[in-house]
Amino acid sequence: MAEKVCKSCHRIVEGKVCPVCKESSFSRDWSGYVVIIDPKNSKIAERLGVDKPGRYALRVR
Ligand SMILES: [Zn+2]
């Protein structure tokens, strides 16, 4: 089963609402997987515009 990803912040979401931006617009068509542990020292987090630790998709269509 494909996990769903928030279209706004690319976070991989298990519940009904994204815990980061409170959006409920999701996509199951995504690729790339990254775990961000320390957003302040992560180039990937900077590129994705992420400021909370968690699991994120690199590309969301
Ligand atoms: Zn989000």
N, CA, C, O and the ligand as a Tripos MOL2 file, in Angstrom:
@<TRIPOS>MOLECULE
protein
  245   243    62     0     0
PROTEIN
NO_CHARGES

@<TRIPOS>ATOM
      1 N           0.8400   -1.1950    0.0000 N.3       1 MET1
      2 CA          0.0000    0.0000    0.0000 C.3       1 MET1
      3 C           0.8800    1.2520    0.0000 C.2       1 MET1
      4 O           1.7930    1.3920    0.8130 O.2       1 MET1
      5 N           0.5840    2.1400   -0.9170 N.am      2 ALA2
      6 CA          1.3710    3.3690   -0.9980 C.3       2 ALA2
      7 C           0.9670    4.3300    0.1200 C.2       2 ALA2
      8 O          -0.2150    4.5170    0.4100 O.2       2 ALA2
      9 N           1.9590    4.9170    0.7200 N.am      3 GLU3
     10 CA          1.6550    5.9300    1.7260 C.3       3 GLU3
     11 C           1.3280    7.2400    1.0310 C.2       3 GLU3
     12 O           1.7260    7.4710   -0.1100 O.2       3 GLU3
     13 N           0.6030    8.0860    1.7300 N.am      4 LYS4
     14 CA          0.2480    9.3630    1.1150 C.3       4 LYS4
     15 C           1.1370   10.4830    1.6340 C.2       4 LYS4
     16 O           1.6710   10.4470    2.7420 O.2       4 LYS4
     17 N           1.2630   11.4780    0.7650 N.am      5 VAL5
     18 CA          2.1960   12.5590    1.0220 C.3       5 VAL5
     19 C           1.4500   13.8910    0.9200 C.2       5 VAL5
     20 O           0.6440   14.0970    0.0130 O.2       5 VAL5
     21 N           1.7270   14.7720    1.8470 N.am      6 CYS6
     22 CA          1.1320   16.1110    1.8190 C.3       6 CYS6
     23 C           1.6310   16.8720    0.6000 C.2       6 CYS6
     24 O           2.8370   16.9460    0.3630 O.2       6 CYS6
     25 N           0.7120   17.4380   -0.1720 N.am      7 LYS7
     26 CA          1.1180   18.1630   -1.3840 C.3       7 LYS7
     27 C           1.8010   19.4890   -1.0600 C.2       7 LYS7
     28 O           2.5480   20.0140   -1.8850 O.2       7 LYS7
     29 N           1.5580   20.0270    0.1140 N.am      8 SER8
     30 CA          2.1340   21.3180    0.4640 C.3       8 SER8
     31 C           3.5750   21.1950    0.9540 C.2       8 SER8
     32 O           4.4560   21.9230    0.4980 O.2       8 SER8
     33 N           3.8110   20.2710    1.8840 N.am      9 CYS9
     34 CA          5.1360   20.2320    2.5020 C.3       9 CYS9
     35 C           5.8720   18.9250    2.2360 C.2       9 CYS9
     36 O           6.9990   18.7520    2.7010 O.2       9 CYS9
     37 N           5.2560   17.9970    1.4960 N.am     10 HIS10
     38 CA          5.8780   16.7250    1.1000 C.3      10 HIS10
     39 C           6.0460   15.7510    2.2470 C.2      10 HIS10
     40 O           6.7210   14.7350    2.0810 O.2      10 HIS10
     41 N           5.4710   16.0140    3.3840 N.am     11 ARG11
     42 CA          5.6010   15.0910    4.5030 C.3      11 ARG11
     43 C           4.7660   13.8310    4.2660 C.2      11 ARG11
     44 O           3.6480   13.9050    3.7570 O.2      11 ARG11
     45 N           5.3180   12.6800    4.6390 N.am     12 ILE12
     46 CA          4.5780   11.4300    4.5580 C.3      12 ILE12
     47 C           3.6380   11.3610    5.7570 C.2      12 ILE12
     48 O           4.0740   11.3720    6.9080 O.2      12 ILE12
     49 N           2.3500   11.2910    5.4680 N.am     13 VAL13
     50 CA          1.3250   11.4650    6.4940 C.3      13 VAL13
     51 C           0.5680   10.1560    6.7020 C.2      13 VAL13
     52 O           0.1750    9.4960    5.7400 O.2      13 VAL13
     53 N           0.3690    9.7910    7.9580 N.am     14 GLU14
     54 CA         -0.3900    8.5890    8.2710 C.3      14 GLU14
     55 C          -1.8350    8.9000    8.6590 C.2      14 GLU14
     56 O          -2.7230    8.0760    8.4410 O.2      14 GLU14
     57 N          -2.0750   10.0560    9.2210 N.am     15 GLY15
     58 CA         -3.4290   10.4020    9.6480 C.3      15 GLY15
     59 C          -4.2260   11.0630    8.5300 C.2      15 GLY15
     60 O          -3.9000   10.9300    7.3510 O.2      15 GLY15
     61 N          -5.2760   11.7760    8.9220 N.am     16 LYS16
     62 CA         -6.1580   12.4010    7.9380 C.3      16 LYS16
     63 C          -5.7150   13.8160    7.5910 C.2      16 LYS16
     64 O          -6.0810   14.3560    6.5470 O.2      16 LYS16
     65 N          -4.9230   14.4090    8.4790 N.am     17 VAL17
     66 CA         -4.4920   15.7890    8.2890 C.3      17 VAL17
     67 C          -2.9790   15.8580    8.4880 C.2      17 VAL17
     68 O          -2.4310   15.2190    9.3850 O.2      17 VAL17
     69 N          -2.3200   16.6350    7.6470 N.am     18 CYS18
     70 CA         -0.8790   16.8070    7.8060 C.3      18 CYS18
     71 C          -0.5790   17.4880    9.1330 C.2      18 CYS18
     72 O          -1.1280   18.5540    9.4120 O.2      18 CYS18
     73 N           0.2920   16.8880    9.9700 N.am     19 PRO19
     74 CA          0.5790   17.4830   11.2780 C.3      19 PRO19
     75 C           1.3930   18.7710   11.1920 C.2      19 PRO19
     76 O           1.4580   19.5340   12.1560 O.2      19 PRO19
     77 N           2.0080   19.0100   10.0460 N.am     20 VAL20
     78 CA          2.8590   20.1930    9.9130 C.3      20 VAL20
     79 C           2.0390   21.4030    9.4730 C.2      20 VAL20
     80 O           2.0630   22.4430   10.1310 O.2      20 VAL20
     81 N           1.3220   21.2720    8.3750 N.am     21 CYS21
     82 CA          0.6520   22.4580    7.8290 C.3      21 CYS21
     83 C          -0.8680   22.3480    7.8850 C.2      21 CYS21
     84 O          -1.5670   23.2220    7.3730 O.2      21 CYS21
     85 N          -1.3930   21.2760    8.5060 N.am     22 LYS22
     86 CA         -2.8360   21.1100    8.7100 C.3      22 LYS22
     87 C          -3.6160   21.0140    7.4000 C.2      22 LYS22
     88 O          -4.8270   21.2350    7.3710 O.2      22 LYS22
     89 N          -2.9160   20.6860    6.3270 N.am     23 GLU23
     90 CA         -3.5990   20.4960    5.0520 C.3      23 GLU23
     91 C          -4.1170   19.0680    4.9660 C.2      23 GLU23
     92 O          -3.6130   18.1760    5.6480 O.2      23 GLU23
     93 N          -5.1190   18.8570    4.1330 N.am     24 SER24
     94 CA         -5.6000   17.4960    3.9080 C.3      24 SER24
     95 C          -5.5980   17.1750    2.4190 C.2      24 SER24
     96 O          -6.4110   16.3830    1.9430 O.2      24 SER24
     97 N          -4.6800   17.7950    1.6910 N.am     25 SER25
     98 CA         -4.5320   17.5390    0.2660 C.3      25 SER25
     99 C          -3.3180   16.6310    0.0650 C.2      25 SER25
    100 O          -2.1760   17.0570    0.2380 O.2      25 SER25
    101 N          -3.5780   15.3780   -0.3020 N.am     26 PHE26
    102 CA         -2.5040   14.3880   -0.3580 C.3      26 PHE26
    103 C          -2.3360   13.8260   -1.7590 C.2      26 PHE26
    104 O          -3.2380   13.8990   -2.5920 O.2      26 PHE26
    105 N          -1.1610   13.2660   -1.9960 N.am     27 SER27
    106 CA         -0.8950   12.5610   -3.2430 C.3      27 SER27
    107 C          -0.2930   11.2030   -2.9180 C.2      27 SER27
    108 O           0.4900   11.0700   -1.9780 O.2      27 SER27
    109 N          -0.6630   10.1950   -3.7030 N.am     28 ARG28
    110 CA         -0.0040    8.8980   -3.5750 C.3      28 ARG28
    111 C           0.9860    8.6680   -4.7000 C.2      28 ARG28
    112 O           1.5870    7.5990   -4.8100 O.2      28 ARG28
    113 N           1.1480    9.6860   -5.5350 N.am     29 ASP29
    114 CA          2.0560    9.5860   -6.6630 C.3      29 ASP29
    115 C           3.3200   10.3860   -6.3400 C.2      29 ASP29
    116 O           3.4500   11.5560   -6.7010 O.2      29 ASP29
    117 N           4.2410    9.7190   -5.6490 N.am     30 TRP30
    118 CA          5.4450   10.4190   -5.2180 C.3      30 TRP30
    119 C           6.6390    9.4770   -5.3290 C.2      30 TRP30
    120 O           6.4820    8.2610   -5.4430 O.2      30 TRP30
    121 N           7.8270   10.0570   -5.2940 N.am     31 SER31
    122 CA          9.0270    9.2300   -5.3610 C.3      31 SER31
    123 C          10.1320    9.8660   -4.5370 C.2      31 SER31
    124 O          10.1140   11.0640   -4.2550 O.2      31 SER31
    125 N          11.0840    9.0450   -4.1630 N.am     32 GLY32
    126 CA         12.1690    9.5170   -3.3220 C.3      32 GLY32
    127 C          11.7010    9.5780   -1.8850 C.2      32 GLY32
    128 O          10.5570    9.9380   -1.6090 O.2      32 GLY32
    129 N          12.5810    9.2290   -0.9790 N.am     33 TYR33
    130 CA         12.2010    9.1070    0.4170 C.3      33 TYR33
    131 C          13.3550    9.6070    1.2540 C.2      33 TYR33
    132 O          14.4940    9.1740    1.0780 O.2      33 TYR33
    133 N          13.0650   10.5080    2.1570 N.am     34 VAL34
    134 CA         14.1330   11.0420    2.9850 C.3      34 VAL34
    135 C          13.6320   11.2120    4.4110 C.2      34 VAL34
    136 O          12.5020   11.6420    4.6470 O.2      34 VAL34
    137 N          14.5020   10.8640    5.3570 N.am     35 VAL35
    138 CA         14.1850   11.0810    6.7630 C.3      35 VAL35
    139 C          15.0090   12.2730    7.2370 C.2      35 VAL35
    140 O          16.2380   12.2560    7.1790 O.2      35 VAL35
    141 N          14.3340   13.2830    7.6960 N.am     36 ILE36
    142 CA         15.0170   14.4780    8.1890 C.3      36 ILE36
    143 C          14.9720   14.4600    9.7080 C.2      36 ILE36
    144 O          13.9060   14.5030   10.3220 O.2      36 ILE36
    145 N          16.1640   14.3950   10.2960 N.am     37 ILE37
    146 CA         16.2510   14.3120   11.7520 C.3      37 ILE37
    147 C          16.5630   15.6830   12.3440 C.2      37 ILE37
    148 O          16.0180   16.0690   13.3780 O.2      37 ILE37
    149 N          17.4440   16.4040   11.6740 N.am     38 ASP38
    150 CA         17.8640   17.7150   12.1660 C.3      38 ASP38
    151 C          17.7000   18.7530   11.0550 C.2      38 ASP38
    152 O          18.6490   19.0390   10.3240 O.2      38 ASP38
    153 N          16.5000   19.3140   10.9300 N.am     39 PRO39
    154 CA         16.2080   20.2110    9.7950 C.3      39 PRO39
    155 C          17.1420   21.4100    9.7040 C.2      39 PRO39
    156 O          17.4110   21.9090    8.6120 O.2      39 PRO39
    157 N          17.6360   21.8730   10.8500 N.am     40 LYS40
    158 CA         18.4630   23.0780   10.8390 C.3      40 LYS40
    159 C          19.8290   22.8300   10.1910 C.2      40 LYS40
    160 O          20.4750   23.7590    9.7070 O.2      40 LYS40
    161 N          20.2530   21.5730   10.1900 N.am     41 ASN41
    162 CA         21.5540   21.2520    9.6180 C.3      41 ASN41
    163 C          21.4240   20.3360    8.4080 C.2      41 ASN41
    164 O          22.3480   19.5840    8.0960 O.2      41 ASN41
    165 N          20.2980   20.3930    7.7360 N.am     42 SER42
    166 CA         20.0640   19.5160    6.6000 C.3      42 SER42
    167 C          19.8550   20.3190    5.3290 C.2      42 SER42
    168 O          18.9530   21.1520    5.2400 O.2      42 SER42
    169 N          20.7150   20.0500    4.3400 N.am     43 LYS43
    170 CA         20.5730   20.7310    3.0500 C.3      43 LYS43
    171 C          19.2750   20.3150    2.3630 C.2      43 LYS43
    172 O          18.6410   21.1110    1.6690 O.2      43 LYS43
    173 N          18.8910   19.0510    2.5690 N.am     44 ILE44
    174 CA         17.6510   18.5660    1.9390 C.3      44 ILE44
    175 C          16.4490   19.2760    2.5430 C.2      44 ILE44
    176 O          15.5310   19.6810    1.8290 O.2      44 ILE44
    177 N          16.4620   19.4240    3.8570 N.am     45 ALA45
    178 CA         15.3740   20.1320    4.5340 C.3      45 ALA45
    179 C          15.2760   21.5620    4.0290 C.2      45 ALA45
    180 O          14.1820   22.0840    3.8150 O.2      45 ALA45
    181 N          16.4270   22.1850    3.8420 N.am     46 GLU46
    182 CA         16.4540   23.5530    3.3480 C.3      46 GLU46
    183 C          15.8350   23.6260    1.9550 C.2      46 GLU46
    184 O          15.0530   24.5260    1.6480 O.2      46 GLU46
    185 N          16.2070   22.6480    1.1160 N.am     47 ARG47
    186 CA         15.7030   22.6290   -0.2510 C.3      47 ARG47
    187 C          14.1950   22.3810   -0.2950 C.2      47 ARG47
    188 O          13.4850   22.9490   -1.1240 O.2      47 ARG47
    189 N          13.7220   21.5290    0.6040 N.am     48 LEU48
    190 CA         12.2950   21.2190    0.6260 C.3      48 LEU48
    191 C          11.4920   22.2780    1.3780 C.2      48 LEU48
    192 O          10.2630   22.2930    1.3090 O.2      48 LEU48
    193 N          12.1730   23.1500    2.0860 N.am     49 GLY49
    194 CA         11.4740   24.1480    2.8860 C.3      49 GLY49
    195 C          10.8520   23.5510    4.1340 C.2      49 GLY49
    196 O           9.7810   23.9710    4.5730 O.2      49 GLY49
    197 N          11.5440   22.5560    4.7080 N.am     50 VAL50
    198 CA         11.0230   21.8060    5.8440 C.3      50 VAL50
    199 C          11.6990   22.2990    7.1170 C.2      50 VAL50
    200 O          12.9180   22.4680    7.1370 O.2      50 VAL50
    201 N          10.9310   22.5350    8.1830 N.am     51 ASP51
    202 CA         11.5720   22.9360    9.4330 C.3      51 ASP51
    203 C          11.1790   22.0310   10.6000 C.2      51 ASP51
    204 O          11.4240   22.3620   11.7600 O.2      51 ASP51
    205 N          10.5660   20.8790   10.2830 N.am     52 LYS52
    206 CA         10.2480   19.9080   11.3380 C.3      52 LYS52
    207 C          10.8060   18.5450   10.9500 C.2      52 LYS52
    208 O          10.7570   18.1650    9.7800 O.2      52 LYS52
    209 N          11.3400   17.8000   11.9300 N.am     53 PRO53
    210 CA         11.8460   16.4590   11.6270 C.3      53 PRO53
    211 C          10.7170   15.5450   11.1820 C.2      53 PRO53
    212 O           9.5620   15.7250   11.5680 O.2      53 PRO53
    213 N          11.0660   14.5670   10.3700 N.am     54 GLY54
    214 CA         10.0470   13.6160    9.9280 C.3      54 GLY54
    215 C          10.4490   12.9430    8.6280 C.2      54 GLY54
    216 O          11.5870   13.0650    8.1750 O.2      54 GLY54
    217 N           9.5110   12.2400    8.0420 N.am     55 ARG55
    218 CA          9.7540   11.5500    6.7850 C.3      55 ARG55
    219 C           9.1120   12.3380    5.6530 C.2      55 ARG55
    220 O           7.9590   12.7600    5.7440 O.2      55 ARG55
    221 N           9.8810   12.5290    4.5860 N.am     56 TYR56
    222 CA          9.4000   13.3510    3.4840 C.3      56 TYR56
    223 C           9.6730   12.6850    2.1360 C.2      56 TYR56
    224 O          10.5970   11.8850    1.9900 O.2      56 TYR56
    225 N           8.8520   13.0370    1.1700 N.am     57 ALA57
    226 CA          9.0730   12.5970   -0.2060 C.3      57 ALA57
    227 C           9.8290   13.6850   -0.9490 C.2      57 ALA57
    228 O           9.6090   14.8760   -0.7290 O.2      57 ALA57
    229 N          10.7260   13.2560   -1.8340 N.am     58 LEU58
    230 CA         11.5170   14.2380   -2.5840 C.3      58 LEU58
    231 C          10.6950   14.8600   -3.7250 C.2      58 LEU58
    232 O          10.7580   16.0640   -3.9770 O.2      58 LEU58
    233 N           9.9330   14.0110   -4.3970 N.am     59 ARG59
    234 CA          9.1420   14.5030   -5.5210 C.3      59 ARG59
    235 C           7.6910   14.0920   -5.3640 C.2      59 ARG59
    236 O           7.3880   12.9300   -5.0920 O.2      59 ARG59
    237 N           6.7980   15.0510   -5.5370 N.am     60 VAL60
    238 CA          5.3580   14.7790   -5.4610 C.3      60 VAL60
    239 C           4.7090   15.3250   -6.7160 C.2      60 VAL60
    240 O           4.9380   16.4740   -7.0950 O.2      60 VAL60
    241 N           3.8950   14.4950   -7.3630 N.am     61 ARG61
    242 CA          3.2120   14.9470   -8.5670 C.3      61 ARG61
    243 C           1.7530   15.2560   -8.2690 C.2      61 ARG61
    244 O           1.0100   15.6530   -9.1670 O.2      61 ARG61
    245 ZN          1.9230   19.3770    4.9990 Zn       62 ZN62
@<TRIPOS>BOND
     1     1     2 1
     2     2     3 1
     3     3     4 2
     4     3     5 am
     5     5     6 1
     6     6     7 1
     7     7     8 2
     8     7     9 am
     9     9    10 1
    10    10    11 1
    11    11    12 2
    12    11    13 am
    13    13    14 1
    14    14    15 1
    15    15    16 2
    16    15    17 am
    17    17    18 1
    18    18    19 1
    19    19    20 2
    20    19    21 am
    21    21    22 1
    22    22    23 1
    23    23    24 2
    24    23    25 am
    25    25    26 1
    26    26    27 1
    27    27    28 2
    28    27    29 am
    29    29    30 1
    30    30    31 1
    31    31    32 2
    32    31    33 am
    33    33    34 1
    34    34    35 1
    35    35    36 2
    36    35    37 am
    37    37    38 1
    38    38    39 1
    39    39    40 2
    40    39    41 am
    41    41    42 1
    42    42    43 1
    43    43    44 2
    44    43    45 am
    45    45    46 1
    46    46    47 1
    47    47    48 2
    48    47    49 am
    49    49    50 1
    50    50    51 1
    51    51    52 2
    52    51    53 am
    53    53    54 1
    54    54    55 1
    55    55    56 2
    56    55    57 am
    57    57    58 1
    58    58    59 1
    59    59    60 2
    60    59    61 am
    61    61    62 1
    62    62    63 1
    63    63    64 2
    64    63    65 am
    65    65    66 1
    66    66    67 1
    67    67    68 2
    68    67    69 am
    69    69    70 1
    70    70    71 1
    71    71    72 2
    72    71    73 am
    73    73    74 1
    74    74    75 1
    75    75    76 2
    76    75    77 am
    77    77    78 1
    78    78    79 1
    79    79    80 2
    80    79    81 am
    81    81    82 1
    82    82    83 1
    83    83    84 2
    84    83    85 am
    85    85    86 1
    86    86    87 1
    87    87    88 2
    88    87    89 am
    89    89    90 1
    90    90    91 1
    91    91    92 2
    92    91    93 am
    93    93    94 1
    94    94    95 1
    95    95    96 2
    96    95    97 am
    97    97    98 1
    98    98    99 1
    99    99   100 2
   100    99   101 am
   101   101   102 1
   102   102   103 1
   103   103   104 2
   104   103   105 am
   105   105   106 1
   106   106   107 1
   107   107   108 2
   108   107   109 am
   109   109   110 1
   110   110   111 1
   111   111   112 2
   112   111   113 am
   113   113   114 1
   114   114   115 1
   115   115   116 2
   116   115   117 am
   117   117   118 1
   118   118   119 1
   119   119   120 2
   120   119   121 am
   121   121   122 1
   122   122   123 1
   123   123   124 2
   124   123   125 am
   125   125   126 1
   126   126   127 1
   127   127   128 2
   128   127   129 am
   129   129   130 1
   130   130   131 1
   131   131   132 2
   132   131   133 am
   133   133   134 1
   134   134   135 1
   135   135   136 2
   136   135   137 am
   137   137   138 1
   138   138   139 1
   139   139   140 2
   140   139   141 am
   141   141   142 1
   142   142   143 1
   143   143   144 2
   144   143   145 am
   145   145   146 1
   146   146   147 1
   147   147   148 2
   148   147   149 am
   149   149   150 1
   150   150   151 1
   151   151   152 2
   152   151   153 am
   153   153   154 1
   154   154   155 1
   155   155   156 2
   156   155   157 am
   157   157   158 1
   158   158   159 1
   159   159   160 2
   160   159   161 am
   161   161   162 1
   162   162   163 1
   163   163   164 2
   164   163   165 am
   165   165   166 1
   166   166   167 1
   167   167   168 2
   168   167   169 am
   169   169   170 1
   170   170   171 1
   171   171   172 2
   172   171   173 am
   173   173   174 1
   174   174   175 1
   175   175   176 2
   176   175   177 am
   177   177   178 1
   178   178   179 1
   179   179   180 2
   180   179   181 am
   181   181   182 1
   182   182   183 1
   183   183   184 2
   184   183   185 am
   185   185   186 1
   186   186   187 1
   187   187   188 2
   188   187   189 am
   189   189   190 1
   190   190   191 1
   191   191   192 2
   192   191   193 am
   193   193   194 1
   194   194   195 1
   195   195   196 2
   196   195   197 am
   197   197   198 1
   198   198   199 1
   199   199   200 2
   200   199   201 am
   201   201   202 1
   202   202   203 1
   203   203   204 2
   204   203   205 am
   205   205   206 1
   206   206   207 1
   207   207   208 2
   208   207   209 am
   209   209   210 1
   210   210   211 1
   211   211   212 2
   212   211   213 am
   213   213   214 1
   214   214   215 1
   215   215   216 2
   216   215   217 am
   217   217   218 1
   218   218   219 1
   219   219   220 2
   220   219   221 am
   221   221   222 1
   222   222   223 1
   223   223   224 2
   224   223   225 am
   225   225   226 1
   226   226   227 1
   227   227   228 2
   228   227   229 am
   229   229   230 1
   230   230   231 1
   231   231   232 2
   232   231   233 am
   233   233   234 1
   234   234   235 1
   235   235   236 2
   236   235   237 am
   237   237   238 1
   238   238   239 1
   239   239   240 2
   240   239   241 am
   241   241   242 1
   242   242   243 1
   243   243   244 2
@<TRIPOS>SUBSTRUCTURE
     1 MET1         2 RESIDUE 1 A MET
     2 ALA2         6 RESIDUE 1 A ALA
     3 GLU3        10 RESIDUE 1 A GLU
     4 LYS4        14 RESIDUE 1 A LYS
     5 VAL5        18 RESIDUE 1 A VAL
     6 CYS6        22 RESIDUE 1 A CYS
     7 LYS7        26 RESIDUE 1 A LYS
     8 SER8        30 RESIDUE 1 A SER
     9 CYS9        34 RESIDUE 1 A CYS
    10 HIS10       38 RESIDUE 1 A HIS
    11 ARG11       42 RESIDUE 1 A ARG
    12 ILE12       46 RESIDUE 1 A ILE
    13 VAL13       50 RESIDUE 1 A VAL
    14 GLU14       54 RESIDUE 1 A GLU
    15 GLY15       58 RESIDUE 1 A GLY
    16 LYS16       62 RESIDUE 1 A LYS
    17 VAL17       66 RESIDUE 1 A VAL
    18 CYS18       70 RESIDUE 1 A CYS
    19 PRO19       74 RESIDUE 1 A PRO
    20 VAL20       78 RESIDUE 1 A VAL
    21 CYS21       82 RESIDUE 1 A CYS
    22 LYS22       86 RESIDUE 1 A LYS
    23 GLU23       90 RESIDUE 1 A GLU
    24 SER24       94 RESIDUE 1 A SER
    25 SER25       98 RESIDUE 1 A SER
    26 PHE26      102 RESIDUE 1 A PHE
    27 SER27      106 RESIDUE 1 A SER
    28 ARG28      110 RESIDUE 1 A ARG
    29 ASP29      114 RESIDUE 1 A ASP
    30 TRP30      118 RESIDUE 1 A TRP
    31 SER31      122 RESIDUE 1 A SER
    32 GLY32      126 RESIDUE 1 A GLY
    33 TYR33      130 RESIDUE 1 A TYR
    34 VAL34      134 RESIDUE 1 A VAL
    35 VAL35      138 RESIDUE 1 A VAL
    36 ILE36      142 RESIDUE 1 A ILE
    37 ILE37      146 RESIDUE 1 A ILE
    38 ASP38      150 RESIDUE 1 A ASP
    39 PRO39      154 RESIDUE 1 A PRO
    40 LYS40      158 RESIDUE 1 A LYS
    41 ASN41      162 RESIDUE 1 A ASN
    42 SER42      166 RESIDUE 1 A SER
    43 LYS43      170 RESIDUE 1 A LYS
    44 ILE44      174 RESIDUE 1 A ILE
    45 ALA45      178 RESIDUE 1 A ALA
    46 GLU46      182 RESIDUE 1 A GLU
    47 ARG47      186 RESIDUE 1 A ARG
    48 LEU48      190 RESIDUE 1 A LEU
    49 GLY49      194 RESIDUE 1 A GLY
    50 VAL50      198 RESIDUE 1 A VAL
    51 ASP51      202 RESIDUE 1 A ASP
    52 LYS52      206 RESIDUE 1 A LYS
    53 PRO53      210 RESIDUE 1 A PRO
    54 GLY54      214 RESIDUE 1 A GLY
    55 ARG55      218 RESIDUE 1 A ARG
    56 TYR56      222 RESIDUE 1 A TYR
    57 ALA57      226 RESIDUE 1 A ALA
    58 LEU58      230 RESIDUE 1 A LEU
    59 ARG59      234 RESIDUE 1 A ARG
    60 VAL60      238 RESIDUE 1 A VAL
    61 ARG61      242 RESIDUE 1 A ARG
    62 ZN62       245 GROUP 0 **** ****
